[in-house]
Amino acid sequence: MACIFKIKRLQMSVTPTVPNIVCLICVLTLKSISSVSSQCSGSALTLTATDDLTTVTSDGYSSGSYANDLSCSWLIDSGSSSETIIVFITHYDIDASDTIDIYNGFSTSNSSLKSGLTGTGNDKEFLTTGQYALVVLTTDSSGQAQGFSLQYLKAADLSGTGCTAEQTITATSTEQYLTSPAFPSSYTGNSNCRWLIEATEGTVYFELLLSDIESSPNCGFDYLKIYDSSYVCEHTLTVDACTRYPDGTTATYTSNGTSVLVLFVSDATVGYKGFKLKFYAVSSTTTVATQTAASEGTGFALGMGVGVATGVVSTLLVIGIIQIIKSRLQASKLGSPRVRNVLPLQTPTSFGGKTPTGNGHLPNGHLPNGHILRNDDIPGSKRFSVTSSISSSGNSSRNGRTPSTGHSSPIHSDTQNRNNNNYKRNGVLPTNIGHV
């Protein structure tokens, strides 16, 4: 992409003359040479090995082909004479006339770990006995192929005393490492190792960098188990590893408490590289800050939920009150607006022992206030007409005709006396007025 940008810039700012084009070709050629010159110009490219796996590929690997007539070399340095180097060639595709050579030292004069590797394959591993490893790729002028990809790391036995008795290791903020016994050589048979990693405060973070353990169903032969506690409990098991590299288990985990328990067990037969584990303590400040952020998020969600629920309940309550008020108003409208007080049916003798006259009046022309005389109040009557008048004083009188036996009196029309605010209503009294 950098070359493309340079081309565009030259096209915009410089008139494309023949000298300019020649200079551009020179620049691109130098760029191409500089990308491979550090490891393919006769001097090795030095790589510093760390405790973590690092990947390196040959030139042209990602594009699918290396160049012809190359002599490329990579020098891997562990940084200490007490630490060796593991080299894993994860994939290689080398033409039959080209070779990969790996040396147990810093020059081609050292002993060879692998000589003349060609063809196609993967899962090749090599272990140095000292601080250096030298990898050389040589190609001729004929065939080409993809090249190789490899991983490397520095290695030492960091198993401590955990394979003779349980060892307690204090985790700090500085990265520390734990390995299987005899690492990076094959672990010893009948191993029964136990390490308790504890932080004085906060939690323990660990990362399983490398796992190369004998494969078996349900990890019945060799295994690595890591528990998120200080004791063995299936509920706190976080890692259960028993597979070969490069398919070996890798993991990163942060404990819930201040400790993790690491177990490594092997049987009496075959052994492999084992494992390498990185760990360090995570301060309680970081943990508390994370928990506080989580609590704030939880509190916000809870507050939102309570607010929504309260709003729904309030809305339903208001709707319920409105419905009650409406039902009360509807019930009041169903009541009669004319008759407020209807007394039980009374016979003529109930009115103070007085009997209505032939025209339906009681003596003095008044019925007791609040009484309504019905059609059948007088025995033998079929129909009865009542004329009501309401005086300005609030008293009421109802006049009508006393029906003769066997027939009804004629119905009188309503008349109103506007001068004294009285009114008369004549007609058939409703028959649906009952007792209250």
URGI-V19414 format. One record per backbone hydrogen bond with DSSP energy under -1.0 kcal/mol. NH is the residue of the N-H (numbers start at 1). CO is the residue of the C=O. If there is no record, write none. Layout:
NH|CO  NH|CO
This chain:
5|1  6|2  7|3  8|4  9|5  10|6  11|7  12|8  13|9  14|10  17|15  21|17  22|18  23|19  24|20  25|21  26|22  27|23  28|24  29|25  30|26  31|27  32|28  33|29  34|30  35|31  36|33  37|33  40|36  41|37  45|73  47|75  49|77  54|152  56|150  58|148  61|58  64|60  65|60  66|145  69|140  72|137  73|39  74|135  75|45  76|133  77|47  78|131  83|80  84|155  86|153  87|126  88|151  89|124  90|88  90|149  91|149  92|121  93|147  94|119  98|95  99|138  100|117  101|136  102|114  103|134  104|111  105|103  110|107  113|102  114|102  117|100  119|94  121|92  124|89  126|87  128|85  133|76  134|103  135|74  136|101  137|72  138|99  139|70  147|93  149|91  150|56  151|88  152|54  153|86  154|50  155|84  162|159  164|161  165|161  167|194  169|196  171|198  176|279  178|277  180|275  183|180  185|182  187|272  190|267  193|264  194|162  195|262  196|167  197|260  198|169  199|258  203|282  205|280  206|253  207|278  208|251  209|276  210|276  212|274  213|243  219|216  220|217  223|265  224|241  225|263  226|239  227|261  228|236  229|227  236|233  238|226  239|226  241|224  253|206  255|204  260|197  261|227  262|195  263|225  264|193  265|223  266|191  274|212  276|210  277|178  278|207  279|176  280|205  281|172  282|203  287|283  288|284  289|285  290|286  291|287  292|288  293|289  294|290  295|291  296|292  297|293  298|294  299|295  300|296  301|297  302|298  303|299  304|300  305|301  306|302  307|303  308|304  309|305  310|306  311|307  312|308  313|309  314|310  315|311  316|312  317|313  318|314  319|315  320|316  321|317  322|318  323|319  324|320  325|321  326|322  327|323  328|324  329|325  330|326  331|327  332|328  333|329  334|330  350|347  351|348  352|350  353|349  354|351  357|361  360|357  365|362  371|368  377|374  381|378  387|399  389|397  391|395  394|391  397|389  399|387  402|358  406|380  407|404  417|422  422|417  424|415
